[in-house]
Amino acid sequence: MEQMQIEELSFEEAFKQLEETVHRLETGDLTLEESIALFERGQALARHCSAALDRAELRVNQLVSTEEGEYRQIVFTGEYEEKE
């Protein structure tokens, strides 16, 4: 399987590769150099996935109606906060 540059991977592709990387590292049948290279790639994949999740979280918004019949925007940041 030809590996794409990490920056070009979708979240799903990167996460799948990260899972495969962890599995290969857990088997323990790699040389030290192979393990180090795979570990470093795993770290890069994890950073890529984390950044993708951060970007997605910033895009999640919700409109709620007020008692006055108007709408206000609520931004999801783990807790709902009103956007000014």
Distance bins in CASP14 RR format, pairs under 12 A and 6 or more apart:
PFRMAT RR
TARGET T0000
AUTHOR 0000-0000-0000
RMODE 2
METHOD distances of the structure
MODEL  1
1 13 0 0 0 0 0 1 0 0 0 0 0
1 16 0 0 0 0 0 1 0 0 0 0 0
1 17 0 0 0 0 1 0 0 0 0 0 0
1 20 0 0 0 0 1 0 0 0 0 0 0
2 8 0 0 0 0 0 1 0 0 0 0 0
2 17 0 0 0 0 0 1 0 0 0 0 0
3 9 0 0 0 0 1 0 0 0 0 0 0
3 13 0 0 0 0 0 1 0 0 0 0 0
3 14 0 0 0 0 0 1 0 0 0 0 0
3 16 0 0 0 0 0 1 0 0 0 0 0
3 17 1 0 0 1 0 0 0 0 0 0 0
3 20 0 0 0 0 0 1 0 0 0 0 0
3 21 0 0 0 0 0 1 0 0 0 0 0
3 37 0 0 0 0 0 1 0 0 0 0 0
3 38 0 0 0 0 0 1 0 0 0 0 0
3 41 0 0 0 0 1 0 0 0 0 0 0
3 42 0 0 0 0 0 1 0 0 0 0 0
3 44 0 0 0 0 0 1 0 0 0 0 0
3 45 0 0 0 0 0 1 0 0 0 0 0
4 10 0 0 0 0 1 0 0 0 0 0 0
4 13 1 0 0 1 0 0 0 0 0 0 0
4 14 0 0 0 0 1 0 0 0 0 0 0
4 16 0 0 0 0 0 1 0 0 0 0 0
4 17 0 0 0 0 1 0 0 0 0 0 0
4 41 0 0 0 0 0 1 0 0 0 0 0
4 45 0 0 0 0 0 1 0 0 0 0 0
4 48 0 0 0 0 0 1 0 0 0 0 0
5 13 0 0 0 0 0 1 0 0 0 0 0
5 14 0 0 0 0 0 1 0 0 0 0 0
5 17 0 0 0 0 0 1 0 0 0 0 0
5 41 0 0 0 0 0 1 0 0 0 0 0
5 44 0 0 0 0 1 0 0 0 0 0 0
5 45 0 0 0 0 0 1 0 0 0 0 0
5 48 0 0 0 0 0 1 0 0 0 0 0
6 13 0 0 0 0 1 0 0 0 0 0 0
6 14 1 0 0 1 0 0 0 0 0 0 0
6 15 0 0 0 0 0 1 0 0 0 0 0
6 17 0 0 0 0 1 0 0 0 0 0 0
6 18 0 0 0 0 1 0 0 0 0 0 0
6 21 0 0 0 0 0 1 0 0 0 0 0
6 40 0 0 0 0 0 1 0 0 0 0 0
6 41 1 0 0 1 0 0 0 0 0 0 0
6 42 0 0 0 0 1 0 0 0 0 0 0
6 43 0 0 0 0 0 1 0 0 0 0 0
6 44 1 0 1 0 0 0 0 0 0 0 0
6 45 1 0 0 1 0 0 0 0 0 0 0
6 46 0 0 0 0 0 1 0 0 0 0 0
6 47 0 0 0 0 1 0 0 0 0 0 0
6 48 1 0 1 0 0 0 0 0 0 0 0
6 49 0 0 0 0 1 0 0 0 0 0 0
6 51 0 0 0 0 0 1 0 0 0 0 0
6 52 0 0 0 0 0 1 0 0 0 0 0
7 13 0 0 0 0 0 1 0 0 0 0 0
7 14 0 0 0 0 1 0 0 0 0 0 0
7 44 0 0 0 0 1 0 0 0 0 0 0
7 45 0 0 0 0 0 1 0 0 0 0 0
7 47 0 0 0 0 0 1 0 0 0 0 0
7 48 1 0 0 1 0 0 0 0 0 0 0
7 51 0 0 0 0 1 0 0 0 0 0 0
7 52 0 0 0 0 0 1 0 0 0 0 0
8 14 0 0 0 0 1 0 0 0 0 0 0
8 17 0 0 0 0 0 1 0 0 0 0 0
8 48 0 0 0 0 1 0 0 0 0 0 0
9 15 0 0 0 0 1 0 0 0 0 0 0
9 16 0 0 0 0 1 0 0 0 0 0 0
9 17 1 0 0 1 0 0 0 0 0 0 0
9 18 0 0 0 0 1 0 0 0 0 0 0
9 41 0 0 0 0 0 1 0 0 0 0 0
9 42 0 0 0 0 0 1 0 0 0 0 0
9 44 0 0 0 0 0 1 0 0 0 0 0
9 45 1 0 0 1 0 0 0 0 0 0 0
9 47 0 0 0 0 0 1 0 0 0 0 0
9 48 1 0 0 1 0 0 0 0 0 0 0
9 49 0 0 0 0 1 0 0 0 0 0 0
9 51 0 0 0 0 0 1 0 0 0 0 0
9 52 0 0 0 0 1 0 0 0 0 0 0
10 16 0 0 0 0 1 0 0 0 0 0 0
10 17 0 0 0 0 0 1 0 0 0 0 0
10 45 0 0 0 0 0 1 0 0 0 0 0
10 48 0 0 0 0 1 0 0 0 0 0 0
10 49 0 0 0 0 0 1 0 0 0 0 0
10 52 0 0 0 0 1 0 0 0 0 0 0
10 56 0 0 0 0 0 1 0 0 0 0 0
11 17 0 0 0 0 0 1 0 0 0 0 0
11 18 0 0 0 0 0 1 0 0 0 0 0
11 45 0 0 0 0 0 1 0 0 0 0 0
11 46 0 0 0 0 0 1 0 0 0 0 0
11 48 0 0 0 0 1 0 0 0 0 0 0
11 49 1 0 0 1 0 0 0 0 0 0 0
11 50 0 0 0 0 1 0 0 0 0 0 0
11 51 0 0 0 0 1 0 0 0 0 0 0
11 52 1 0 1 0 0 0 0 0 0 0 0
11 53 1 0 0 1 0 0 0 0 0 0 0
11 54 0 0 0 0 0 1 0 0 0 0 0
11 55 0 0 0 0 1 0 0 0 0 0 0
11 56 1 0 0 1 0 0 0 0 0 0 0
12 18 0 0 0 0 0 1 0 0 0 0 0
12 19 0 0 0 0 0 1 0 0 0 0 0
12 45 0 0 0 0 0 1 0 0 0 0 0
12 48 0 0 0 0 0 1 0 0 0 0 0
12 49 0 0 0 0 1 0 0 0 0 0 0
12 52 0 0 0 0 1 0 0 0 0 0 0
12 53 0 0 0 0 0 1 0 0 0 0 0
13 19 0 0 0 0 0 1 0 0 0 0 0
13 20 0 0 0 0 0 1 0 0 0 0 0
13 45 0 0 0 0 1 0 0 0 0 0 0
13 48 0 0 0 0 1 0 0 0 0 0 0
13 49 0 0 0 0 1 0 0 0 0 0 0
13 52 0 0 0 0 0 1 0 0 0 0 0
14 20 0 0 0 0 0 1 0 0 0 0 0
14 21 0 0 0 0 0 1 0 0 0 0 0
14 41 0 0 0 0 0 1 0 0 0 0 0
14 42 0 0 0 0 1 0 0 0 0 0 0
14 44 0 0 0 0 1 0 0 0 0 0 0
14 45 1 0 1 0 0 0 0 0 0 0 0
14 46 0 0 0 0 1 0 0 0 0 0 0
14 47 0 0 0 0 1 0 0 0 0 0 0
14 48 1 0 1 0 0 0 0 0 0 0 0
14 49 1 0 1 0 0 0 0 0 0 0 0
14 50 0 0 0 0 1 0 0 0 0 0 0
14 51 0 0 0 0 1 0 0 0 0 0 0
14 52 1 0 0 1 0 0 0 0 0 0 0
14 53 0 0 0 0 0 1 0 0 0 0 0
15 21 0 0 0 0 0 1 0 0 0 0 0
15 22 0 0 0 0 0 1 0 0 0 0 0
15 42 0 0 0 0 0 1 0 0 0 0 0
15 45 1 0 0 1 0 0 0 0 0 0 0
15 46 0 0 0 0 1 0 0 0 0 0 0
15 48 0 0 0 0 1 0 0 0 0 0 0
15 49 1 0 1 0 0 0 0 0 0 0 0
15 50 0 0 0 0 0 1 0 0 0 0 0
15 52 0 0 0 0 1 0 0 0 0 0 0
15 53 0 0 0 0 1 0 0 0 0 0 0
16 22 0 0 0 0 0 1 0 0 0 0 0
16 23 0 0 0 0 0 1 0 0 0 0 0
16 45 0 0 0 0 1 0 0 0 0 0 0
16 49 0 0 0 0 0 1 0 0 0 0 0
17 23 0 0 0 0 0 1 0 0 0 0 0
17 24 0 0 0 0 0 1 0 0 0 0 0
17 38 0 0 0 0 0 1 0 0 0 0 0
17 41 0 0 0 0 1 0 0 0 0 0 0
17 42 1 0 0 1 0 0 0 0 0 0 0
17 44 0 0 0 0 1 0 0 0 0 0 0
17 45 1 0 1 0 0 0 0 0 0 0 0
17 46 0 0 0 0 0 1 0 0 0 0 0
17 48 0 0 0 0 1 0 0 0 0 0 0
17 49 0 0 0 0 1 0 0 0 0 0 0
18 24 0 0 0 0 0 1 0 0 0 0 0
18 25 0 0 0 0 0 1 0 0 0 0 0
18 38 0 0 0 0 0 1 0 0 0 0 0
18 39 0 0 0 0 0 1 0 0 0 0 0
18 41 0 0 0 0 1 0 0 0 0 0 0
18 42 1 0 1 0 0 0 0 0 0 0 0
18 43 0 0 0 0 1 0 0 0 0 0 0
18 44 0 0 0 0 1 0 0 0 0 0 0
18 45 1 0 1 0 0 0 0 0 0 0 0
18 46 1 0 0 1 0 0 0 0 0 0 0
18 47 0 0 0 0 0 1 0 0 0 0 0
18 48 0 0 0 0 1 0 0 0 0 0 0
18 49 1 0 0 1 0 0 0 0 0 0 0
18 50 0 0 0 0 0 1 0 0 0 0 0
18 52 0 0 0 0 0 1 0 0 0 0 0
19 25 0 0 0 0 0 1 0 0 0 0 0
19 26 0 0 0 0 0 1 0 0 0 0 0
19 42 0 0 0 0 0 1 0 0 0 0 0
19 45 0 0 0 0 1 0 0 0 0 0 0
19 46 0 0 0 0 0 1 0 0 0 0 0
19 49 0 0 0 0 0 1 0 0 0 0 0
20 26 0 0 0 0 0 1 0 0 0 0 0
20 27 0 0 0 0 0 1 0 0 0 0 0
20 38 0 0 0 0 1 0 0 0 0 0 0
20 41 0 0 0 0 0 1 0 0 0 0 0
20 42 0 0 0 0 1 0 0 0 0 0 0
20 45 0 0 0 0 1 0 0 0 0 0 0
21 27 0 0 0 0 0 1 0 0 0 0 0
21 30 0 0 0 0 0 1 0 0 0 0 0
21 34 0 0 0 0 0 1 0 0 0 0 0
21 35 0 0 0 0 0 1 0 0 0 0 0
21 37 0 0 0 0 0 1 0 0 0 0 0
21 38 1 0 1 0 0 0 0 0 0 0 0
21 39 0 0 0 0 1 0 0 0 0 0 0
21 40 0 0 0 0 1 0 0 0 0 0 0
21 41 1 0 0 1 0 0 0 0 0 0 0
21 42 1 0 1 0 0 0 0 0 0 0 0
21 43 0 0 0 0 1 0 0 0 0 0 0
21 44 0 0 0 0 1 0 0 0 0 0 0
21 45 1 0 0 1 0 0 0 0 0 0 0
21 46 0 0 0 0 1 0 0 0 0 0 0
21 49 0 0 0 0 0 1 0 0 0 0 0
22 28 0 0 0 0 0 1 0 0 0 0 0
22 35 0 0 0 0 0 1 0 0 0 0 0
22 38 0 0 0 0 1 0 0 0 0 0 0
22 39 0 0 0 0 1 0 0 0 0 0 0
22 41 0 0 0 0 0 1 0 0 0 0 0
22 42 1 0 0 1 0 0 0 0 0 0 0
22 43 0 0 0 0 0 1 0 0 0 0 0
22 45 0 0 0 0 1 0 0 0 0 0 0
22 46 0 0 0 0 1 0 0 0 0 0 0
23 29 0 0 0 0 0 1 0 0 0 0 0
23 30 0 0 0 0 0 1 0 0 0 0 0
23 38 0 0 0 0 0 1 0 0 0 0 0
23 42 0 0 0 0 0 1 0 0 0 0 0
24 30 1 0 0 1 0 0 0 0 0 0 0
24 34 0 0 0 0 1 0 0 0 0 0 0
24 35 0 0 0 0 1 0 0 0 0 0 0
24 37 0 0 0 0 0 1 0 0 0 0 0
24 38 1 0 0 1 0 0 0 0 0 0 0
24 39 0 0 0 0 0 1 0 0 0 0 0
24 41 0 0 0 0 0 1 0 0 0 0 0
24 42 0 0 0 0 1 0 0 0 0 0 0
25 32 0 0 0 0 0 1 0 0 0 0 0
25 34 0 0 0 0 1 0 0 0 0 0 0
25 35 1 0 0 1 0 0 0 0 0 0 0
25 36 0 0 0 0 0 1 0 0 0 0 0
25 37 0 0 0 0 0 1 0 0 0 0 0
25 38 1 0 1 0 0 0 0 0 0 0 0
25 39 1 0 0 1 0 0 0 0 0 0 0
25 40 0 0 0 0 0 1 0 0 0 0 0
25 41 0 0 0 0 0 1 0 0 0 0 0
25 42 0 0 0 0 1 0 0 0 0 0 0
25 43 0 0 0 0 0 1 0 0 0 0 0
25 45 0 0 0 0 0 1 0 0 0 0 0
26 35 0 0 0 0 0 1 0 0 0 0 0
26 38 0 0 0 0 0 1 0 0 0 0 0
26 39 0 0 0 0 0 1 0 0 0 0 0
27 34 0 0 0 0 0 1 0 0 0 0 0
27 35 0 0 0 0 0 1 0 0 0 0 0
27 38 0 0 0 0 0 1 0 0 0 0 0
28 34 0 0 0 0 1 0 0 0 0 0 0
28 35 1 0 0 1 0 0 0 0 0 0 0
28 38 0 0 0 0 0 1 0 0 0 0 0
28 39 0 0 0 0 0 1 0 0 0 0 0
29 35 0 0 0 0 1 0 0 0 0 0 0
29 38 0 0 0 0 0 1 0 0 0 0 0
30 36 0 0 0 0 1 0 0 0 0 0 0
30 37 0 0 0 0 1 0 0 0 0 0 0
30 38 1 0 0 1 0 0 0 0 0 0 0
30 39 0 0 0 0 1 0 0 0 0 0 0
31 37 0 0 0 0 1 0 0 0 0 0 0
31 38 0 0 0 0 0 1 0 0 0 0 0
32 38 0 0 0 0 0 1 0 0 0 0 0
32 39 0 0 0 0 0 1 0 0 0 0 0
33 39 0 0 0 0 0 1 0 0 0 0 0
33 40 0 0 0 0 0 1 0 0 0 0 0
34 40 0 0 0 0 0 1 0 0 0 0 0
34 41 0 0 0 0 0 1 0 0 0 0 0
35 41 0 0 0 0 0 1 0 0 0 0 0
35 42 0 0 0 0 0 1 0 0 0 0 0
36 42 0 0 0 0 0 1 0 0 0 0 0
36 43 0 0 0 0 0 1 0 0 0 0 0
37 43 0 0 0 0 0 1 0 0 0 0 0
37 44 0 0 0 0 0 1 0 0 0 0 0
38 44 0 0 0 0 0 1 0 0 0 0 0
38 45 0 0 0 0 0 1 0 0 0 0 0
39 45 0 0 0 0 0 1 0 0 0 0 0
39 46 0 0 0 0 0 1 0 0 0 0 0
40 46 0 0 0 0 0 1 0 0 0 0 0
40 47 0 0 0 0 0 1 0 0 0 0 0
41 47 0 0 0 0 0 1 0 0 0 0 0
41 48 0 0 0 0 0 1 0 0 0 0 0
42 48 0 0 0 0 1 0 0 0 0 0 0
42 49 0 0 0 0 1 0 0 0 0 0 0
42 50 0 0 0 0 0 1 0 0 0 0 0
43 49 0 0 0 0 0 1 0 0 0 0 0
43 50 0 0 0 0 0 1 0 0 0 0 0
44 50 0 0 0 0 0 1 0 0 0 0 0
44 51 0 0 0 0 0 1 0 0 0 0 0
45 51 0 0 0 0 0 1 0 0 0 0 0
45 52 0 0 0 0 0 1 0 0 0 0 0
46 52 0 0 0 0 0 1 0 0 0 0 0
46 53 0 0 0 0 0 1 0 0 0 0 0
47 53 0 0 0 0 0 1 0 0 0 0 0
47 54 0 0 0 0 0 1 0 0 0 0 0
48 54 0 0 0 0 0 1 0 0 0 0 0
48 55 0 0 0 0 0 1 0 0 0 0 0
49 55 0 0 0 0 0 1 0 0 0 0 0
49 56 0 0 0 0 0 1 0 0 0 0 0
50 56 0 0 0 0 0 1 0 0 0 0 0
50 57 0 0 0 0 0 1 0 0 0 0 0
51 57 0 0 0 0 0 1 0 0 0 0 0
51 58 0 0 0 0 0 1 0 0 0 0 0
52 58 0 0 0 0 0 1 0 0 0 0 0
52 59 0 0 0 0 0 1 0 0 0 0 0
53 59 0 0 0 0 0 1 0 0 0 0 0
53 60 0 0 0 0 0 1 0 0 0 0 0
53 78 0 0 0 0 0 1 0 0 0 0 0
54 60 0 0 0 0 0 1 0 0 0 0 0
54 77 0 0 0 0 0 1 0 0 0 0 0
54 78 0 0 0 0 0 1 0 0 0 0 0
56 76 0 0 0 0 0 1 0 0 0 0 0
57 75 0 0 0 0 1 0 0 0 0 0 0
57 76 1 0 0 1 0 0 0 0 0 0 0
57 77 1 0 0 1 0 0 0 0 0 0 0
57 78 1 0 0 1 0 0 0 0 0 0 0
57 79 0 0 0 0 0 1 0 0 0 0 0
58 75 0 0 0 0 1 0 0 0 0 0 0
58 76 0 0 0 0 1 0 0 0 0 0 0
58 77 0 0 0 0 1 0 0 0 0 0 0
58 78 0 0 0 0 0 1 0 0 0 0 0
58 83 0 0 0 0 0 1 0 0 0 0 0
59 75 0 0 0 0 1 0 0 0 0 0 0
59 76 0 0 0 0 1 0 0 0 0 0 0
59 77 0 0 0 0 0 1 0 0 0 0 0
60 73 0 0 0 0 0 1 0 0 0 0 0
60 74 0 0 0 0 1 0 0 0 0 0 0
60 75 1 0 0 1 0 0 0 0 0 0 0
60 76 1 0 1 0 0 0 0 0 0 0 0
60 77 0 0 0 0 1 0 0 0 0 0 0
60 78 0 0 0 0 1 0 0 0 0 0 0
60 80 0 0 0 0 0 1 0 0 0 0 0
60 81 0 0 0 0 0 1 0 0 0 0 0
60 83 0 0 0 0 0 1 0 0 0 0 0
61 71 0 0 0 0 0 1 0 0 0 0 0
61 72 0 0 0 0 0 1 0 0 0 0 0
61 73 1 0 1 0 0 0 0 0 0 0 0
61 74 1 0 0 1 0 0 0 0 0 0 0
61 75 1 0 1 0 0 0 0 0 0 0 0
61 76 1 0 0 1 0 0 0 0 0 0 0
61 77 0 0 0 0 0 1 0 0 0 0 0
61 80 0 0 0 0 0 1 0 0 0 0 0
61 81 0 0 0 0 0 1 0 0 0 0 0
61 82 0 0 0 0 0 1 0 0 0 0 0
61 83 1 0 0 1 0 0 0 0 0 0 0
62 71 0 0 0 0 0 1 0 0 0 0 0
62 72 0 0 0 0 1 0 0 0 0 0 0
62 73 1 0 0 1 0 0 0 0 0 0 0
62 74 1 0 1 0 0 0 0 0 0 0 0
62 75 1 0 0 1 0 0 0 0 0 0 0
62 76 1 0 0 1 0 0 0 0 0 0 0
62 77 0 0 0 0 0 1 0 0 0 0 0
62 78 0 0 0 0 0 1 0 0 0 0 0
62 80 1 0 0 1 0 0 0 0 0 0 0
62 81 0 0 0 0 0 1 0 0 0 0 0
62 82 0 0 0 0 0 1 0 0 0 0 0
62 83 0 0 0 0 1 0 0 0 0 0 0
63 69 0 0 0 0 0 1 0 0 0 0 0
63 70 0 0 0 0 0 1 0 0 0 0 0
63 71 1 0 1 0 0 0 0 0 0 0 0
63 72 1 0 0 1 0 0 0 0 0 0 0
63 73 1 0 1 0 0 0 0 0 0 0 0
63 74 1 0 0 1 0 0 0 0 0 0 0
63 75 0 0 0 0 0 1 0 0 0 0 0
63 76 0 0 0 0 0 1 0 0 0 0 0
63 80 0 0 0 0 0 1 0 0 0 0 0
63 82 0 0 0 0 0 1 0 0 0 0 0
63 83 0 0 0 0 0 1 0 0 0 0 0
64 70 0 0 0 0 1 0 0 0 0 0 0
64 71 1 0 0 1 0 0 0 0 0 0 0
64 72 1 0 0 1 0 0 0 0 0 0 0
64 73 0 0 0 0 1 0 0 0 0 0 0
64 74 1 0 1 0 0 0 0 0 0 0 0
64 75 0 0 0 0 0 1 0 0 0 0 0
64 76 0 0 0 0 0 1 0 0 0 0 0
64 80 0 0 0 0 1 0 0 0 0 0 0
64 81 0 0 0 0 0 1 0 0 0 0 0
64 82 0 0 0 0 1 0 0 0 0 0 0
64 83 0 0 0 0 0 1 0 0 0 0 0
65 71 1 0 1 0 0 0 0 0 0 0 0
65 72 0 0 0 0 1 0 0 0 0 0 0
65 73 0 0 0 0 0 1 0 0 0 0 0
65 74 0 0 0 0 0 1 0 0 0 0 0
66 72 1 0 1 0 0 0 0 0 0 0 0
66 73 0 0 0 0 0 1 0 0 0 0 0
66 74 0 0 0 0 0 1 0 0 0 0 0
66 82 0 0 0 0 0 1 0 0 0 0 0
71 82 0 0 0 0 0 1 0 0 0 0 0
71 83 0 0 0 0 0 1 0 0 0 0 0
72 80 0 0 0 0 0 1 0 0 0 0 0
72 81 0 0 0 0 0 1 0 0 0 0 0
72 82 1 0 0 1 0 0 0 0 0 0 0
72 83 1 0 0 1 0 0 0 0 0 0 0
72 84 0 0 0 0 1 0 0 0 0 0 0
73 80 0 0 0 0 0 1 0 0 0 0 0
73 81 0 0 0 0 0 1 0 0 0 0 0
73 82 1 0 0 1 0 0 0 0 0 0 0
73 83 1 0 1 0 0 0 0 0 0 0 0
73 84 0 0 0 0 1 0 0 0 0 0 0
74 80 1 0 1 0 0 0 0 0 0 0 0
74 81 1 0 0 1 0 0 0 0 0 0 0
74 82 1 0 0 1 0 0 0 0 0 0 0
74 83 1 0 0 1 0 0 0 0 0 0 0
74 84 0 0 0 0 0 1 0 0 0 0 0
75 81 1 0 1 0 0 0 0 0 0 0 0
75 82 1 0 0 1 0 0 0 0 0 0 0
75 83 1 0 1 0 0 0 0 0 0 0 0
75 84 0 0 0 0 1 0 0 0 0 0 0
76 82 0 0 0 0 0 1 0 0 0 0 0
76 83 0 0 0 0 0 1 0 0 0 0 0
77 83 0 0 0 0 1 0 0 0 0 0 0
END
